Amino acid sequence: MVQRIAGLAVDVSPPEKPKFKSPLILIHGLWSGSWCWNLWATHFSNLGWECWAINLKGRADKQDSAALARLTFADCLEDLKGVIRAAPSPPVLLAHDLGGLLAQKACEEEKAAALILLSSPPPIEPKISRPKTLQLLRLKYLPLIYLRRSFCLQERDFRAHWLASVPEDERADIVRRMVPESGHLVNEFFHRSVIVDPERIRCPVLAISGADDRVAPPTSLRETARQLGADIREYPGHGHWIMGEDGGEEIVREIHRWLVKELGEEILLTEFSQRQ
């Protein structure tokens, strides 16, 4: 069910049996939208979470290439902070890819119950070089990035790097749903110019990556965990599009168990808290 929350189109999945005060805000990455969370939103809803899968501007509404070309990281950050403020309780943020950088910046100023980073690169760190995949893609698409035009990755690049661990027969549908992306956002992701102050992120953090991720490899995961003091989970056989790969339901259950352990009774609705 799509609702307007703080000016964004948000795909809201109500829980099968409500158990938690806080909604789970799902934040997509580049060339994507709320649809990338369909499977995981269903799994989380079955566990009692209300899921808000957001669409950054230029996804759910009629495509406006001129507006999308102007869309900046700062614009998306303000939109995300508005959605966080609209939550009835401090929400849990689960963010993929570029969404992880947005979520980290948002948590510097907004109160969140927990932050989960999925296949997300670390903020700027001079001592850590960019993954080779991002270096090569940056060179290939540099003219488009420089001109700040909205564009899609070529299908073969998206399949080879973003979807490398997705079953072959499921890739076509994902590629079909790709949307052009703001050159400003691509630039932030490839150049890793986002600066995050870990001292200002006061909620528990969990960093998750696939061992075969070519875009945000395990070295990136470990650097993110080091900077933020995060717990870490690395999954063999998984790549960058981890929320659309086989075995996702068990990962969702592990995230759920981590949240319940970290947040305790404070996250539960009153009737469930009284049963503990």
N, C-alpha and C positions, 0 to 999 in steps of 0.2 A: 504494500500500500504506500504510494508516494504522497508525502506531505511536504508542505513548505515550512522549513524551520530556519529562522534567521536569514531568510532570503534565498536559501539553497533548496534544491529538490532532494529530499531525503527519503530513501526506501526504508520504511519502518516495518520491522517484523516483530509482531507481538509474541510474548512467550507463551508456550503451551500451558504452563502453570507458573504464574509470576512468583519469583523467589527473591529478587534482588531490587534494592532501592535505585541503583544506578543503571542507566542504559549503557550499552556497549556501543561506542561510536566507531564505525569501521571507515577507514580512510584509504582510498585507492591511490595508486601511483600513476606513472606516466602512461599516456595513450589508453587510459582505462576509465572506468566509471563504477557506479555502485553495483553493477551486474557481476563484477568479478567476485563479489562476496556471497553470491546466491547460496552456494553449498554450505559454507561455513555459517552464514546467518541462520539457516535451517537447523544446523547442529546445535548452535548456541541457544536458539529459541527452545529447542527440545529440552535443554538443560535449565531453563527458567530465566534466561536473559532476554530483555527487550533490545533489539538490535536497530541501530540507526546507521544505515549505509549511505554516506553522503555522496553527492555528485558535485565536484568542483564546477565552477562556471564553464559553460561551453560543452557540457555533456548531455544533460537531460533535456534542455531547452532546444529550440530551433537553432541550428548551428549558425553562429555569427562569426565568420572568419576574422573580420576586422576587430571585434571585441576580444576574441580569443588571442589574436596576435598581441594585444596590449596587456593581456593577463599576466601579472607578475607574482612572484613568491609572496610579496607583502600583501597583495590583494587576497590571495588564497588563505594566508595566515589570519587576516582579519575575519574572513568568512568562517573559518574553522573556530575561532575564538567565540564568534557569535553563537554557533551551534552549541559549544560547550556551556556557555552561559544560560542557554535555554533548557538545559537538562534539569530535572527536579532535584537531583543530588549530584555531587561531583562524579562525572562519568569515568568509565574505563575507556581508554583509547587503544585501539588496535589498528596499526598503520603499516601499510606495505610500501616498499620502494620509496619514491619521493615523499609519499605521505608520512613516512617515518621522520623525515627532517621537519616537515610542517608540525607534526605532533610534538616533537621535542621543543621547538620554539614556542608553541602554544603553552606547553607546561611550564615555561619560565614565568608566565604571567597569570595563567588560569589554574584553578584548583582541579586536579584530577585524582580519582581514587587509585588508578594504576595506569602504567604505560607499557604497551607491548609492541615491540618493533619487529616486524617480519620482513626479512630480506631487504633491510634498509642499510644504506651506506652510512658510515660515521660522519659527523660534522667535520669541518676543516681540521686537519692535523698535518702540519708541515713534514713530519717525520715519516708519514705513511704515504706511499705512492698510490695513485689511482690504479685499480685493476687493469690489466692489459686490455680486456674487452672494452672498457670505457675509453681508454686511450685511443684505440683504433676507431671506435665509433665516433668519438669526438672529431678526429681528423676527417673522417668520411663526410660528416654532416656539418662541418665547420662553417661553410658558406651560409647555410640556412640558419644556423645558430647565430652567426654574426649579424645577419640581416633581421634577426628576431622575428622570423616568419613562423607561422604555425605549420606543422608538417607531421606526417606519420613516418615511422621507420619503414624501410622496405620490408616486405613480408618475410623474405628469407632471413633478414637480420633479426626480426622479432622471433621467428620460429627457432633460429639457431641459438639465441641467447636468453630471451625471456621464457620461451616455452620448451627448452631442450629436454626437460624431464616430464613433460605432459604427454600422455599417450597420443600417438600419431593421429588416431581417428577423432580426437577431440580438439585438435589444434585449429582446424578450419573455422569452427564456430567462434573461437576466441578471436582469431584474426579478423573475421567478419565484423566483430563488434568494436574493433579499434577506432579511436577517434583522433583527428589531428591534435597535436599538442602545441601549447605555447612555447615559442623559442626561448622566452625568458625562463620558463620552468626547466626546460631541457638544459639550458646553460647552467642553472644552479646545481642540477644533478650531476652533470658531467664534470664541471669544474670544482665541485665540492667547496663552494665558497661560503656556505652557511656556518655561522659562528654560534655555538651553543654554550651557555654557562651552566655546567653540571650542578653547581651549588644552588641554582635556583629551581632545580627539578627535585621536589621533595617527596614524590610518591614512589612506591616500589616500581622497578623497571625489569622487564624480561626481554631479552634479545634472542631472536630465533633466526636460524638460517639453515639452508640445505647444504650438505657437504659438497654437492655438485653445482652450486650456484656460480655462474660465470659473471654475473653483474655485481653482486654484493657477496663475494666469497667468504669463507669462514674467517680469513684474516680480518676482513672488515667487521664481522660479527664480534670478534674478540676485542678489536679496538673500540667499538661502540660500548661493549660491556666494561672495558677498562675505564673509559672516560666517564661513564655514568654510574659505575658501581653496580651494574646490572647482573641479575642472574642470567644464565646462558643455556640455550638448548640448541644442539646441532644434530640434524637428522640425515643419516646416510641415505643415499639414493634419491634425494630431493634436490631440486634446482630453485630457480628464482620465482617461478609461478607456483609457490608451494600451496597456496589456498585452492588451486585447481588441479592438483596432482593426486594420484591414488594415495590412500592412507590418511587423508585429511581429517577424518572423523576422530581418529585416535589422537592426533595433534591437538584438536579442539578440546578433547577431554583432558589432556595434560595441561593446557592453558587454564581450563576451568578449575582443575584441582589446585593449580598454583594460585589462582585468584582467591579461592576460598581459604587456602592456607594463609596467604599474606594478609587478607583483609578481614577475615574472621567475621564475628557477629555484626560488625558495623555496616557491612554491605547487605545484610539480610533484611527483608521486610519484617515487620514486628512479629507477625504470627509465626514465622519460621525461627526468629531469634528466641522466642519464648520456649520453643521445643528443645533447644540445645541444652 
